[in-house]
Amino acid sequence: MKLAGTNSDQARVDWVAKALMSIPNGYRILDAGAGELRLKPYCAHLDYVSQDFCQYEGKGDGNALQTGAWDTTRIDIVSNIVSIPVPDESFDVVLCSEVLEHIPDPVAAIKEFARILKPGGTLLVTAPFCSLTHFAPYHFASGLNRYWYEEHLPAMGININQITPNGNWFEFVGQELSRARLVSRTYSSVFFGWLMLAASIPLRMMLSMLSKKDRGSSELLCYGYMVCAQKSLILSGSAQA
């Protein structure tokens, strides 16, 4: 039996890969906040351009979760994500995956995506609903609820086609239980961390069974949301402002 809390990353990557495969060959795509270009292989049929601010190097301020190393030397456009030096309507697609929680003003980022997208262009976004502090000091929100997208994207002239939750309450709790040893080792007791890990296994098995019978607990909590949206062909006056 697969323990609850093990499929967050793969489910998100699979969703992005499937969405990208539906984009016609040769379309120009911007991977905004591309980091180490993890999603570039799924864009082989597209005219791929990457952007990142290239200030995170893996150690950050040393607090909470850090990667240790982070290589952004292959980024095409080095800039602030809310001010990307390209003309209006430059891209057919903008992809922004697991980035919005690292932006002080994510609404400004959406506004910039609306500017650089062609009319009818596609916006693909994934971001946590809830996350631990990571990449500090570049972590400004634990995540975004679906209502954030429903409030801000239409106001920018971007129509939402799909909002898909990644995981559910049971899976999220299982994920956090899987971190018991790491968190205990780092912030409390190594010994009790091992005990916590052992105790968590039957709990995660129970959560996995509950997750299979889930009836919409993602409305309470999930790993995050995956959004597919489209820029309007004709913008309203408020969206153009």
N, C-alpha and C positions, 0 to 999 in steps of 0.2 A: 504494500500500500504506500502510495506517495504521501508523505507527511504534509500537512497544511503549511503554507507559507514558503513553498519552494519554487513557485512558478511566476513570480512577479516580472522578473527581467525578460524571460523568454516569451511570455505572453505579449509583452509590450513590443518586443522586437518583431515577433511574428505579425502583429497588427500593422506595424509600420511597413514591413516588407510587402505584405499583401496590398496595402494602399499604394505603395510606390509602383508595384507591378501593373496597376491599372492606369498609370500615367503613360500617355503615348510616347513612343520613341522620339528622342531628339528634343523634347521639351527642356527648357532651361530651369534648373532648380537651384535655390539657395538653401544650403544647410546652415541655419542660423544658430550660433553657439555650438559649432560642430566639434570642438574639443579635439579628440584624437581620431576623428573621421571614422568612427565605428560604423556608421550607417552608409558610408560611401559605397561599399560593395553592392548594396541593393539599388544603387543608382547608375549601374553600368550602362543602361540603355538611355540615360539622360545626359544632358549637358550640365555637369555638376560643378557648382561653385560653393566653396566653404567660407564661413565667416566666424570669427571669434575675437574676443577682446585680448586673449593671449596674456593675461596677467596671473593666472593660476598656474603654479609649477609643480603641484603635488603635495607641498608641505603647508601652504597657507599660513595661518597664525598658530598652527600646532594644536589647536583645540578640536575636540570631537573627532569625527570620521574624516580622514584624509587618505589620499591614494598613495602617497609616498613619492610618486613620480607622475608627471603628466606632460606629454610631448605635443605641443601645438605648432611645431616648426613647419608643418605642411599646410597650414591655413592659407587660403588665397587672399582674403580680405581681413586685415586686422583693424578693427574699429569698435566703437561703442555700438551695441545692438540697437539702440534707439536712434542712431544717426549713422546709417550705412551709406558710404559714399558711392552711390549708384543713382542713375536717373530714375524718375518715376516710371512705373510699369515696366521694370526690367526683367521680371521673372514670371514664368508660367506657374511655378510652384514654389512655396516657401515651406520648409520643414524645420520645426523647432521642437526637439525632443529632450525632455528633462532639463530645461533651461530656465523657464519662467520663475522658478523659486529662487534663482540666483540673480535676479534683476531687481534693483531697488524700486523701479516703476514698471511693472509688467504691462500696464495699460499703454504706456508710451511705446513699448515694443510692438504691441498689436497694431497701434496706429502706424508705426513704421512699416510693418509687414503689409498693411493695406496700401500704403503709398507705393511700395516697390512691386506689388503684384499687378499683373495685367488684369483688366476687366474679365471676369469669368475664371480667373486663376484660382488655384487650389491652395488652401492652407492646411497643413497637417501639424497638429500639436499634441504632444503628450507632456504631462506634468504630474507630480504627486498630488494626491489629496491630503496625505499626511506623511511627513518624512522626518527622520532624525537629522540633527545638525550635521552637515557635511560640506566640504570645500570651504569651510570658514576661513576668512571672514566674508566670503561671497555667498552667503546664505541668508536670505531676507524674509522668507516665508516658509512655513512647513509644507504648504501646498495650497491648491485651489479647488474649491467645490465646483460642481457643474453649473451652479447658478452664476458664478463669476463669468464663465464663457457666455451664458445666455444673456447676461447683462451687457457685457462689453463688446462682443464681436458684432452683433447687429448694429450697435451704435457706430461702428467703424465701417459699415457697409459690407460686412462679411456675414453671409448666411450660413447657418450651421446645418449640415447635412446629417451628421452622425455624432453622437456623444456616447462612447462606450466605456463603462467602468472596467477597470482592471482589478479582478479579485473581488472580495467581499469581506465582511466583518470577520468571519471565521478564518479566512486565509490571512488577513492582516494580523490578527492575534497570534496565529501560528508563526508568522514571520518574526514577530517580536520575541516570542519564546525561543526561537532558534538563535537569537542573539544573546541569550542568557549568559553563556560562558564568557563571551567577549566583553560584555558590559560589566559583569562581575569581576573579571580579571583586571579590567582597566580602572574601575571606579570603586571596587569593594574588596571581595575576597576571592582568591583563585580557587581555594578548596570548595567553597560554597558555590562557586560558578560551575564546577564539575557536577555537583549535586543537582543544581538547577537544570543543567543540560540533561542529565539522566531523568529527572522528574518530568521534564517537558515532553519527552518522547511519547508516553501514553496520552498526554493531553493533546498533543498535535495529531495523534491518530484519531482521537475523538473529534477534534475540530475538522479533520478531513472528512469524516463521515457526515458531520453536520453540514459541511460545505456542499456536499453532493445533494443534500436536500434543501439547499438554500432557497428562500422565497423572497429575494430582493433586499438582503441585508446591506448591499452596497450603498443603499440610500443613507445608511448610518455612517459607514466607513468602508473604504477600499484602498488599494494601493495608490490609485490615481485614475485620471480620465484620459481617454484618447479621442481626439476631436478631428473630424474631417469637415472642412467648411469651404465656401466658395465666395470669392469677391463678386459683388453685384456688377452686372453689366452697366447699370445706370445707378449712380450713387444719389442718395437723397441729400437734401441741403445740409442736414445735421451731420451726415457722414463725411461730407466734403469739407466741413469747417475745420 
